[in-house]
Amino acid sequence: MTTRIAVSDVREAVAQLLDAVEARFGPTVELGTDHYWLLELGEMFSLDRIPTINAGQLSDDVASISESLARSDDETFLWHDLQHLAGVLLRFASLDLPGDEASGVI
């Protein structure tokens, strides 16, 4: 089975969600913690084996996002740039968890 989604739908959903993030947390978000658990892209979608868990770093994600904005359009590296963006987006999601879950204390 193949699952598909229109890029325009993703774009619209991301815009709506970022508007909600800005309404909830303001125009600049304090990310708090710096390190998080990370599954590597090459293993993330292969359910036939247990993936290696690594650590990601939000400060690296933020720096990479800034660097990608300064590059020309022909220097976009989807596999790299989207993974750094995903780290920040997932942190936004975790900040909205109820109770102490956002801090990592459950």
C-alpha positions, 0 to 999 in steps of 0.5 A: 500500500502506498500513502500519498499527500499533496505538498500543498496540503502539507504547506497549508497544514504547516502554516496553520500549525506555525500560526498556532505555535506563534499564538501559543508561545509568541514570535520567538520560542524558548526551546529549553533543553538542547538534546533529544533522542533521534532516529536516523532517517535511513532506519526510521522507516524500516520496520524490519529491524530495531533502529539505532537511537542517537542524540539530536541537538536543537542548537544544531538544528537552529543553526542549520535552519539559519544556514539553509535560509542563507543558501541559494535555492539550488543548495537545498539538501532535503534529507539534511534540511528537513531533518533539522526542521523536524527536530524543531517542529517536534520540540514545538509539539513536545512543549504543548504536551500536558503537565510535566511531559514537555520537560521530559519529566513524566 
